[in-house]
Amino acid sequence: MDETAELALFPLGTVLYPDGPLPLRIFEARYLDMVGRCMREQTAFGVVRIVSGAEVGAVQQIADIGTSAHIVDFQSLPDGFLGIHCIGARRFRVESRRQQSDGLNLARVSWFADEPACELPAEYARLATLLAQILPELGDRYERVPMRLEDASWVGFRIAEILPLTAVEKQEYLELTDPLARLARLNPLIRIES
């Protein structure tokens, strides 16, 4: 994790995983400006889980580890807000944070190395089968997410994403750096009735 960058942060009450979908409704001026800058410069912003505070207004404390998000689509919503659809990219650690006068948080981050390519072991094949059935049923949320059902990291992140886990538990799965360890912890949580 020696490569660093500065990212605008978008603190949320949820966790974004690499390759995961994130639809957002944008209405605060600081985030409208951030989205405009990201789209003009074709850069990402960082999504971090709020540990204490609220999504609207002041954020007290954020998680140290988050995921960068790339905007892949946008639209004006009927309520006048801006709708954006993002896809998670790289995980990062917040090294330092500062706040602009408009309230936008900026962070110096160090990037996690990408998880090594790892084929999904046969013992977890049922998880890939489950995802192949469920993800298409979740509407257009996953239409921009290419399925990689043979990839252990991708399968683990998608399972953690769709399970009804607490935000703290979801954060723990984000912070694991071994895709097989993630699958080993998630697998017992899934019961498939035949």
Secondary structure, 3 states (H helix, E strand, C coil): CCCEEEEEEEEECCCCCCCCEEEEEECCHHHHHHHHHHHHHCCCEEEEEEEEECCCCCEEEECCEEEEEEEEEEEECCCCCEEEEEEEEEEEEEEEEEECCCCCEEEEEEECCCCCCCECCHHHHHHHHHHHHHHHHHHHHHCCCCCCCCEHHHHHHHHHHHCCCCHHHHHHHHHCCCHHHHHHHHHHHCCCCC
